[in-house]
Amino acid sequence: MVLLSLIATHSDVDLETVARLSAGAPKVPSSLLESGPAVSGAVVLATCNRFEVYCEARSEADVEAARSAAIAEISRHSGLDEDLVSRSFTTNTGQDVAKHLFAVGAGLDSAVVGEREIAGQVRRALIEAQEKGTASGTLTRLFQTASRTAKDVGALTALGKRGLSIVSVALELATDLSEDIDWRNKAVVVFGTGAYAGATMALLKERGCTDISVYSSSGRAESFTASRGGTALDGASLAPAVARADVVIGCSGSENQVSAEDIRRVRAGNEKPLIIIDLALTHDFDPDVREIEGVDLITLESVRLAAPAEQAESLQQANRIVSDAAQAFSEAQLSRELDSAIVALRRHTLDVLDKELEKVRAQHGCTGAAEEVEFAMRRMVKALLHVPAVRARELAASGQQEEYVRGLEAVYGITVEKTADGQSAPLKPHGAAALESDGEDAGHSRSA
């Protein structure tokens, strides 16, 4: 079992490229598992400023094949050239996979450091993969640990107390641009009914805004407003709502982009200033709307530039929590791989012991002397197994579990068999000869 991840984020790739890579993201995990045997599990994390694919390869030898398969599937679903796709991603393996995901879940890699929404997106990414049957056991543990780590960062550092998010920073920018900073006096139109739209509704209400209308090109505005409040818009009522709005917020990522000409036509004769907040990765609004007189445009890039710098002490503390969690996860995974090896070694040794004890009982019967011999032999075997068990844990912690398994195979003829999810299955010796060639040889070995 080897974890790897392909990472494309706002830190290294422009948001337009991230958006193009994300096209068809929901289809990638299933098609990746169907593409060949190299990948045994896959989870995709796609947000407004990142596209990340987490995979489980069956072995170290399969890592490059797994990466190539992922690149090919992303290229196929996005329509982008494979070379461009490959250059757009950073690849992590081993402990770096856990460390990056844990940092992401805690909001440490976000445009707004410490943002809250990303933790929910990490949870939903796992849920979606589980529903589609693409999340392996190891990936499930990875994402669940990321969620727990995010909670620890929120509870133990000042980052969790700030309550900042991409939406909150965007609304602060809008407040700064407004002639009237009181949100109770503003008419707002929200495009979209997803997670960001829900967060937007909640924050607008916190600011006292009550005149909120919601439009969804997929027709989900009615159900969305039924549970969250606001007025549902349809195709006929959308234009009048935008015409009277003070703020329009795009959260949908719909393919039906609102053009600058659409805004000019709807706002014709209206001199009231309009603020457009576009939080969609694929842009709900044509960037040219910023050229319209009286219109201000706030984008994800605006939010990134305006996000406040966090205190160094809080970041250091959060990074320590993430690093410790990543190391603990990796050590636990390595130990898990060796658990069955330890069990098999113990079983192998005890099998040999039982055969020898049978010979003692056959020769001496159930006498006190035989019982003393059995007691002494069991104590000896227990002592002999102690050091191999300790060494297994030590080697696992240093990432040398493969050396341990190879040693078992070389000395005892024990080989590792992998289960369907890539975990080590019970190990088996190579036939009876691995236990003892015959009774006489076993006896000679003891006396030697």
CORLIN-V941058 format. One record per helix or strand. SS is the DSSP state (H for helix, E for strand). FROM is the first residue (numbers start at 0). LEN is the number of residues. If there is no record, write none. Layout:
SS:FROM:LEN + SS:FROM:LEN
This chain:
E:1:8 + H:14:8 + H:24:10 + E:38:9 + E:49:8 + H:59:19 + H:81:7 + E:89:4 + H:94:11 + H:116:16 + H:136:20 + H:158:4 + H:165:12 + H:182:3 + E:186:5 + H:194:12 + E:210:5 + H:220:8 + E:230:3 + H:234:10 + E:246:4 + E:257:1 + H:259:7 + E:273:5 + E:284:1 + H:286:5 + E:294:5 + H:299:7 + H:311:53 + H:367:30 + H:400:12 + E:413:2 + E:417:1 + E:423:1 + E:427:2 + H:431:3 + H:438:9
